[in-house]
Amino acid sequence: MTRISTNMSNDDMQYYLQLRNSEMNKLQNQMAEQSRIMNLRDDPVSAAHSVKYLSRINRLNRFSRNIDSILSENRIVEGYMSSANDILHRVRELAIQGANDTYSKSEKKIMGEEVNQLLNELVSIANAKTSDGTSMFAGDKTQSDAYRVLSSRVPGGNGKVITDVQYTGSINPVQAEISDSSYIDAGFAGNRIFWAEHQQIISNRDAQNFVASEDSRFRIDNSFIDIKAGDNIHTVIARINNSDTAVKASIDPVQNSIVLQSTVPHQIWLEDSGEGRILKDLGLISEQGNPPDNIARDADFGGGSLFDMVIDLRNQLYVGNTIDIGGSSLKGISLGQENLISSIASIGSHEERLQTVKERLNSEIPKTIAQNSLEVDLDMTKAITDLKMLEYTQKASMQIAGRILQPTLLDFLR
């Protein structure tokens, strides 16, 4: 019920003028923001859809930035690996020359000096860092050098030279998400890239009567293998061989001990997990130490890194051992170079995948932005027309109010 009074006309006029001002302010704010949703209550359904679209857009942009970062770093890494391959080309040439008896021992020693300098550069490449100071070939241990270098004197050499290059990084790759629940390795483990031969570890402990006393877990490379209480050595071997790791296990027919051998050139990474002791009880790793320097003292192992091959070639050139230069040394260099070329090819295949994902993201991002625009964007043509209509009606209302609200007797009592 509306109460009729002297102020009724004035109150109604003030109410509708304020309502019109509010509508004008709301429309002006929408035009300033270029969005028809200023508050969630303006359109709850569209606002909910917009939140999902904006979250999706942010994720897609994050994926795109990850891909750009990986592509940039991979190209730098590929450049370093290509330089290492060029060094190996030269080292192989020197090995072939040194395997010829037409060169004297003094000439072979000169070749050994060149190989030694190339070895120094090869180690420098393996310890290379990116522009932000992170190691390229240390796995996820990016804040430290990938390799530790030991030096001493060798027969035929002049002064101290590199005699051992030990990997101190990890095999855990740095991973980056490039699409929903899809990851790609963004780092590199040096003990895979700079490796030459298949590694073999032979325990000297009889495992014929081995039985697991409790549920345990151990790690070989990046695979975790679960062992149940009561499992014997044959079950352990079967679980290793059925895992995803590039290592195969077998029984040594002479000692009845377990033998591990890599199926692709790399350094085998062994570690008992938690309270388990399976690898220790089998005589594969020692009680102390961390991988890869935790191989049991009485275990036999073979298979060397690319640095071991170059060091051996240099040493053989120093003493002029023609047979070994053209035999084991040359073979080791060739194996190491093949593995390095395979790693370079792997980077190329990763780049193809990243480029494919990048193209998909470049197509999906604009489409998602367009979907969000349909939900929240303001029709500027309609908004300008509505604003002009509101301004016109406000002006008309104020003119009519001036005619309707005539002065009263109280206006003359002053």
C-alpha positions as CSV (number, residue, x, y, z in Angstrom):
1,M,0.0,0.0,0.0
2,T,1.4,3.4,-0.9
3,R,0.8,6.2,1.5
4,I,-0.4,9.4,-0.1
5,S,1.4,12.5,1.3
6,T,2.8,15.8,0.3
7,N,6.3,14.3,-0.2
8,M,5.1,11.3,-2.3
9,S,5.9,12.9,-5.6
10,N,9.3,14.0,-4.5
11,D,10.2,10.7,-3.0
12,D,9.1,8.7,-6.0
13,M,11.0,11.1,-8.3
14,Q,14.2,10.8,-6.1
15,Y,13.9,7.0,-6.0
16,Y,13.7,6.5,-9.8
17,L,16.4,9.1,-10.5
18,Q,18.8,7.2,-8.1
19,L,17.8,3.9,-9.7
20,R,18.6,5.4,-13.1
21,N,22.0,6.7,-11.8
22,S,22.8,3.2,-10.4
23,E,22.0,1.6,-13.8
24,M,24.2,4.1,-15.5
25,N,27.1,3.6,-13.1
26,K,26.9,-0.2,-13.5
27,L,26.9,0.1,-17.3
28,Q,29.8,2.6,-17.3
29,N,31.8,0.2,-15.0
30,Q,31.1,-2.7,-17.3
31,M,32.3,-0.6,-20.3
32,A,35.4,0.4,-18.4
33,E,36.2,-3.3,-17.6
34,Q,34.9,-4.5,-20.9
35,S,33.1,-7.3,-19.0
36,R,29.4,-7.7,-18.3
37,I,30.2,-9.6,-15.0
38,M,31.4,-7.2,-12.3
39,N,30.1,-9.4,-9.4
40,L,29.4,-13.1,-9.3
41,R,25.7,-12.4,-8.7
42,D,25.5,-10.7,-12.1
43,D,25.5,-14.1,-13.8
44,P,26.6,-17.0,-11.5
45,V,26.6,-19.7,-14.3
46,S,28.7,-17.6,-16.7
47,A,31.0,-16.6,-13.9
48,A,31.6,-20.3,-12.9
49,H,32.4,-21.1,-16.6
50,S,34.7,-18.2,-16.8
51,V,36.7,-19.3,-13.7
52,K,37.3,-22.7,-15.4
53,Y,38.3,-21.1,-18.7
54,L,40.7,-18.7,-17.0
55,S,42.3,-21.5,-15.0
56,R,42.6,-23.5,-18.2
57,I,44.2,-20.6,-20.0
58,N,46.7,-20.1,-17.2
59,R,47.7,-23.8,-17.3
60,L,48.1,-23.7,-21.1
61,N,50.3,-20.7,-20.9
62,R,52.4,-22.4,-18.2
63,F,52.8,-25.5,-20.4
64,S,53.8,-23.2,-23.3
65,R,56.4,-21.5,-21.2
66,N,57.7,-24.9,-20.0
67,I,58.1,-26.0,-23.6
68,D,59.9,-22.8,-24.6
69,S,62.3,-23.2,-21.7
70,I,63.0,-26.9,-22.4
71,L,63.6,-26.2,-26.1
72,S,66.0,-23.4,-25.3
73,E,68.0,-25.5,-22.8
74,N,68.0,-28.6,-25.1
75,R,69.5,-26.6,-27.9
76,I,72.3,-25.5,-25.6
77,V,72.8,-29.0,-24.4
78,E,72.8,-30.3,-28.0
79,G,75.5,-27.8,-28.8
80,Y,77.7,-29.1,-26.0
81,M,77.1,-32.7,-27.0
82,S,77.9,-32.0,-30.6
83,S,81.2,-30.4,-29.4
84,A,81.9,-33.6,-27.4
85,N,81.2,-35.7,-30.6
86,D,83.6,-33.5,-32.6
87,I,86.3,-34.2,-29.9
88,L,85.6,-37.9,-30.1
89,H,86.0,-37.8,-33.9
90,R,89.5,-36.3,-33.4
91,V,90.3,-38.8,-30.6
92,R,89.3,-41.7,-32.8
93,E,91.5,-40.4,-35.6
94,L,94.4,-40.3,-33.3
95,A,93.6,-43.8,-32.1
96,I,93.7,-45.1,-35.7
97,Q,96.9,-43.3,-36.4
98,G,98.5,-44.5,-33.1
99,A,97.6,-48.1,-34.1
100,N,100.0,-47.9,-37.0
101,D,103.6,-48.9,-36.3
102,T,104.9,-46.4,-38.8
103,Y,104.8,-43.8,-36.0
104,S,107.6,-43.9,-33.4
105,K,107.0,-44.0,-29.6
106,S,107.9,-40.3,-29.4
107,E,105.3,-39.4,-32.0
108,K,102.7,-41.5,-30.3
109,K,103.5,-39.7,-27.0
110,I,102.8,-36.4,-28.8
111,M,99.5,-37.9,-29.9
112,G,98.9,-38.8,-26.3
113,E,99.4,-35.2,-25.3
114,E,96.8,-34.1,-27.7
115,V,94.4,-36.7,-26.4
116,N,95.1,-35.5,-22.9
117,Q,94.1,-31.9,-23.9
118,L,91.0,-33.2,-25.6
119,L,90.2,-35.2,-22.4
120,N,90.4,-32.0,-20.4
121,E,87.9,-30.3,-22.7
122,L,85.6,-33.3,-22.6
123,V,85.5,-33.2,-18.8
124,S,84.8,-29.4,-19.1
125,I,81.8,-30.1,-21.3
126,A,80.5,-32.8,-18.9
127,N,80.6,-30.2,-16.1
128,A,79.0,-27.4,-18.2
129,K,76.4,-25.2,-16.7
130,T,73.5,-23.2,-18.1
131,S,73.3,-19.4,-17.9
132,D,71.6,-19.6,-14.5
133,G,74.5,-21.8,-13.1
134,T,72.7,-25.2,-13.0
135,S,74.6,-28.3,-14.2
136,M,73.4,-29.7,-17.5
137,F,74.5,-33.3,-16.9
138,A,73.9,-33.9,-13.2
139,G,70.3,-35.1,-13.2
140,D,68.4,-33.3,-10.5
141,K,71.5,-32.3,-8.5
142,T,71.7,-29.1,-10.6
143,Q,73.6,-27.1,-8.0
144,S,76.8,-29.1,-8.1
145,D,79.3,-30.4,-10.7
146,A,78.3,-33.6,-12.5
147,Y,81.8,-35.1,-12.2
148,R,84.6,-35.2,-9.8
149,V,88.1,-35.3,-11.3
150,L,91.1,-37.1,-9.8
151,S,94.6,-36.4,-11.0
152,S,98.0,-38.2,-10.6
153,R,101.1,-39.2,-12.5
154,V,101.0,-41.9,-15.2
155,P,103.9,-43.7,-17.0
156,G,105.1,-41.6,-19.9
157,G,103.2,-38.5,-18.9
158,N,104.5,-35.1,-18.0
159,G,103.3,-34.1,-14.6
160,K,99.8,-34.8,-13.2
161,V,97.0,-35.7,-15.6
162,I,93.4,-36.8,-15.2
163,T,93.3,-40.4,-14.1
164,D,89.7,-40.9,-13.0
165,V,86.4,-39.1,-13.6
166,Q,83.7,-40.0,-11.1
167,Y,80.0,-39.2,-11.5
168,T,78.6,-37.3,-8.6
169,G,75.2,-36.4,-10.0
170,S,72.0,-38.3,-9.8
171,I,69.9,-40.3,-12.2
172,N,66.6,-38.6,-11.2
173,P,65.6,-36.5,-14.2
174,V,64.2,-33.0,-13.9
175,Q,60.7,-33.3,-15.3
176,A,58.4,-30.6,-16.7
177,E,54.7,-30.8,-17.4
178,I,54.0,-30.0,-21.0
179,S,50.3,-30.9,-21.0
180,D,47.8,-32.3,-18.6
181,S,49.4,-35.2,-16.7
182,S,52.0,-35.4,-19.5
183,Y,55.7,-35.0,-18.5
184,I,59.0,-34.9,-20.3
185,D,62.5,-35.1,-19.0
186,A,64.1,-31.6,-18.8
187,G,67.5,-32.7,-17.5
188,F,70.2,-35.2,-18.3
189,A,72.1,-37.8,-16.4
190,G,75.8,-37.8,-17.3
191,N,76.4,-41.4,-16.4
192,R,74.1,-42.4,-19.3
193,I,75.3,-39.8,-21.9
194,F,79.0,-40.1,-21.3
195,W,79.1,-43.9,-21.0
196,A,80.7,-46.4,-23.3
197,E,80.3,-50.0,-22.4
198,H,77.6,-52.2,-20.9
199,Q,78.2,-52.5,-17.2
200,Q,78.3,-55.8,-15.5
201,I,78.3,-56.5,-11.7
202,I,79.0,-60.0,-10.4
203,S,78.5,-60.8,-6.8
204,N,80.9,-63.2,-5.1
205,R,78.3,-64.4,-2.6
206,D,76.5,-67.7,-3.1
207,A,72.8,-67.0,-3.5
208,Q,71.6,-70.5,-4.1
209,N,69.9,-70.7,-0.7
210,F,68.8,-67.1,-0.5
211,V,65.3,-66.4,0.9
212,A,63.9,-63.0,1.7
213,S,63.2,-62.8,5.4
214,E,60.7,-59.9,5.1
215,D,58.9,-57.6,2.6
216,S,61.5,-55.3,1.0
217,R,62.1,-52.9,-1.8
218,F,65.2,-52.0,-3.7
219,R,66.0,-49.7,-6.6
220,I,67.8,-50.4,-9.8
221,D,68.2,-47.3,-11.9
222,N,64.8,-45.6,-11.8
223,S,62.8,-48.7,-11.1
224,F,61.7,-49.8,-7.7
225,I,61.3,-53.6,-7.3
226,D,59.2,-55.1,-4.5
227,I,60.2,-58.4,-2.9
228,K,57.9,-60.4,-0.6
229,A,58.9,-62.4,2.4
230,G,59.8,-66.0,1.3
231,D,60.9,-65.0,-2.3
232,N,64.0,-67.0,-3.4
233,I,66.8,-65.9,-5.7
234,H,65.0,-67.0,-8.8
235,T,61.9,-64.9,-7.9
236,V,64.2,-61.9,-7.3
237,I,65.8,-62.4,-10.7
238,A,62.4,-62.8,-12.4
239,R,61.1,-59.5,-10.8
240,I,64.2,-57.7,-12.0
241,N,63.9,-59.0,-15.5
242,N,60.2,-58.1,-15.6
243,S,60.7,-54.6,-14.5
244,D,61.2,-51.5,-16.8
245,T,64.9,-51.1,-16.0
246,A,67.5,-51.6,-18.7
247,V,69.2,-54.2,-16.6
248,K,69.0,-58.0,-16.7
249,A,69.8,-60.4,-13.9
250,S,71.0,-64.0,-14.1
251,I,72.8,-66.6,-12.0
252,D,76.5,-67.1,-12.4
253,P,76.9,-70.9,-13.1
254,V,80.2,-71.2,-11.3
255,Q,79.6,-69.3,-8.0
256,N,75.8,-69.5,-7.9
257,S,75.8,-65.7,-7.3
258,I,73.6,-63.1,-8.9
259,V,74.9,-61.2,-12.0
260,L,73.5,-57.8,-13.2
261,Q,74.2,-56.6,-16.7
262,S,72.9,-53.4,-18.4
263,T,71.1,-53.8,-21.8
264,V,72.1,-50.3,-22.9
265,P,75.3,-48.5,-22.1
266,H,75.0,-46.8,-18.7
267,Q,76.2,-46.9,-15.1
268,I,73.9,-49.2,-13.0
269,W,72.4,-47.5,-10.0
270,L,71.8,-49.8,-7.0
271,E,70.2,-48.9,-3.7
272,D,68.2,-50.6,-1.0
273,S,65.1,-48.7,-0.1
274,G,64.0,-48.1,3.5
275,E,65.0,-50.8,5.9
276,G,65.4,-53.4,3.2
277,R,68.7,-55.3,2.7
278,I,68.1,-57.4,-0.4
279,L,71.0,-56.0,-2.4
280,K,73.3,-56.0,0.6
281,D,72.5,-59.6,1.4
282,L,73.1,-60.6,-2.2
283,G,76.6,-59.1,-2.1
284,L,75.9,-56.4,-4.7
285,I,76.3,-53.2,-2.6
286,S,78.2,-52.4,0.6
287,E,76.9,-51.4,4.0
288,Q,78.1,-47.8,3.5
289,G,78.2,-45.4,0.7
290,N,75.8,-43.9,-1.8
291,P,75.2,-44.9,-5.4
292,P,77.0,-45.2,-7.7
293,D,80.0,-45.6,-5.4
294,N,78.4,-48.3,-3.2
295,I,79.3,-51.5,-5.1
296,A,80.4,-54.2,-2.7
297,R,84.2,-54.5,-2.3
298,D,84.2,-58.2,-3.1
299,A,82.0,-57.8,-6.1
300,D,83.5,-57.9,-9.6
301,F,82.3,-55.2,-12.1
302,G,83.2,-54.1,-15.6
303,G,82.2,-51.6,-18.2
304,G,83.6,-48.1,-18.3
305,S,82.6,-44.6,-19.1
306,L,83.6,-42.6,-22.1
307,F,86.3,-40.9,-20.0
308,D,87.7,-44.3,-19.0
309,M,88.1,-45.1,-22.7
310,V,89.9,-41.8,-23.5
311,I,92.1,-42.1,-20.4
312,D,93.1,-45.6,-21.4
313,L,93.9,-44.5,-25.0
314,R,96.0,-41.6,-23.7
315,N,97.9,-43.9,-21.4
316,Q,98.5,-46.5,-24.2
317,L,99.7,-43.7,-26.5
318,Y,102.1,-42.5,-23.8
319,V,103.8,-45.9,-23.6
320,G,103.4,-46.6,-27.3
321,N,101.4,-49.9,-26.9
322,T,100.3,-50.3,-30.5
323,I,98.2,-53.5,-30.0
324,D,96.0,-52.0,-27.2
325,I,95.7,-48.7,-29.0
326,G,94.2,-50.4,-32.0
327,G,92.3,-52.9,-30.0
328,S,90.5,-52.2,-26.7
329,S,91.2,-48.5,-26.7
330,L,89.8,-47.9,-30.2
331,K,86.8,-50.1,-29.6
332,G,86.0,-48.2,-26.4
333,I,86.1,-44.9,-28.1
334,S,83.8,-46.2,-30.9
335,L,81.3,-47.5,-28.4
336,G,81.3,-44.2,-26.4
337,Q,80.8,-42.2,-29.6
338,E,77.9,-44.4,-30.7
339,N,76.2,-43.9,-27.3
340,L,76.8,-40.1,-27.5
341,I,75.3,-39.9,-31.0
342,S,72.3,-41.9,-29.8
343,S,71.8,-39.4,-27.0
344,I,72.0,-36.5,-29.5
345,A,69.3,-38.3,-31.6
346,S,67.2,-38.6,-28.5
347,I,67.2,-34.9,-28.0
348,G,66.1,-34.4,-31.6
349,S,63.1,-36.8,-31.0
350,H,62.2,-34.9,-27.9
351,E,62.3,-31.6,-29.8
352,E,59.9,-33.0,-32.4
353,R,57.5,-34.0,-29.7
354,L,57.8,-30.6,-28.0
355,Q,57.1,-28.8,-31.3
356,T,54.0,-30.9,-31.9
357,V,52.7,-30.1,-28.4
358,K,53.6,-26.4,-28.9
359,E,51.6,-26.2,-32.1
360,R,48.6,-27.8,-30.3
361,L,48.8,-25.3,-27.5
362,N,49.1,-22.4,-29.9
363,S,45.8,-23.6,-31.4
364,E,44.1,-24.4,-28.1
365,I,44.9,-21.2,-26.2
366,P,43.0,-18.8,-28.6
367,K,40.0,-21.1,-28.7
368,T,39.8,-21.2,-24.9
369,I,40.1,-17.4,-24.8
370,A,37.3,-17.1,-27.3
371,Q,35.1,-19.4,-25.1
372,N,35.8,-17.3,-22.1
373,S,34.9,-14.1,-24.1
374,L,31.5,-15.6,-25.0
375,E,30.8,-15.9,-21.3
376,V,32.0,-12.6,-19.9
377,D,32.7,-10.1,-22.7
378,L,30.5,-7.0,-23.0
379,D,28.7,-6.2,-26.3
380,M,30.1,-2.7,-26.7
381,T,27.6,-1.6,-29.4
382,K,24.7,-2.6,-27.3
383,A,26.3,-1.1,-24.1
384,I,26.8,2.3,-25.8
385,T,23.2,2.3,-27.1
386,D,21.9,1.4,-23.7
387,L,24.0,4.1,-22.0
388,K,22.7,6.8,-24.4
389,M,19.2,5.7,-23.7
390,L,19.7,5.9,-20.0
391,E,21.3,9.4,-20.3
392,Y,18.3,10.5,-22.5
393,T,15.7,9.1,-20.0
394,Q,17.6,10.7,-17.1
395,K,17.6,14.1,-18.7
396,A,13.9,13.8,-19.6
397,S,13.1,12.7,-16.1
398,M,14.8,15.7,-14.5
399,Q,13.1,18.1,-16.9
400,I,9.7,16.6,-16.1
401,A,10.5,16.7,-12.3
402,G,11.2,20.4,-12.7
403,R,7.8,21.0,-14.1
404,I,5.9,18.7,-11.7
405,L,7.5,19.7,-8.4
406,Q,6.2,23.3,-8.2
407,P,7.2,25.7,-5.4
408,T,5.0,25.6,-2.3
409,L,4.1,28.4,0.2
410,L,7.0,27.4,2.5
411,D,9.5,28.4,-0.3
412,F,8.4,32.1,0.3
413,L,8.7,32.0,4.1
414,R,12.2,33.3,4.6
